Amino acid sequence: MSSTMAMWDFALPFCQVGARIRCERCGSKIHNPAHGKRYCSERCRKRAERARWKSRWKARGVNKYIGARTANP
């Protein structure tokens, strides 16, 4: 076996780890994955942030424009 093949036997598992890094929101592959990067773009990061914010307010049952919801009589 050539030394190049031996090198790839060692490096292949590391290449595959990078290939499995996907965006948490849309599932697309993250290009240039940095340590701890979770989203493929700033747009996906902001959309996920807004979705988390909206789900917290919905769980509380509060509309930010009119205050707490009251039951209709």
N, C-alpha and C positions, 0 to 999 in steps of 0.2 A: 504494500500500500504506500502511496506517495505521502510526502509530508503535508501536502495540501489537503488531501482527503482526511488525514488525521486531525488537521486543524478544524475542518468542518464538523467532524464527529464531536469535537469539544465545543464548538461555537453554536451548533444547531439548536440545542435547548434554549439558549439565551435569545436567539432570533425568534423562536416560536413564542416566547413569553411576550415580546414586544408586539407580535402580530395579534395577540389576543386582547389587546387593550382597546376597549370599545367605550363610546360615549354613554354615560348613564341615562341620558334623556332620549336620544334618537337611535342609539345602537350602531352608529357609523364608526369606522376605524379612526382612531386618533393618530394624526400624523405628527411626528416629532414629539413623542410622549415624554414629558418631563416627570420628575418624581412627584407623585401625588396628583397628577392632572386627571380630572374626572370627566371633563366635557371636551367636545371636539372644537368648539368655538366660543367666543364671547356671547354670541347670540343664544346658543344652547344653554350656557351657564345662566344667563339672565332669565330665560324662559323657565328654567327649572326653579330658580329662585322665586319668581312670581307665582308659580304653581304651588310651591310650598307655602308661601304667604297666604295665598287664597284658600288653601285647604285648612290652614289654622283658623282663619276667620270663619269659614263655613262650619267647622267643628264647634266653634263657640256659639254659633247661631246668631252672629252679629253682622249687620250690614253697616259698613263704615260710613255710609252717607246718612242713614236715618237712625242710628243707634241700635239698641237691643230690640230684638223682635218680640212682639207681644202676640199672644193667642187671640185670634178673631173671636168675638163673642157670638 
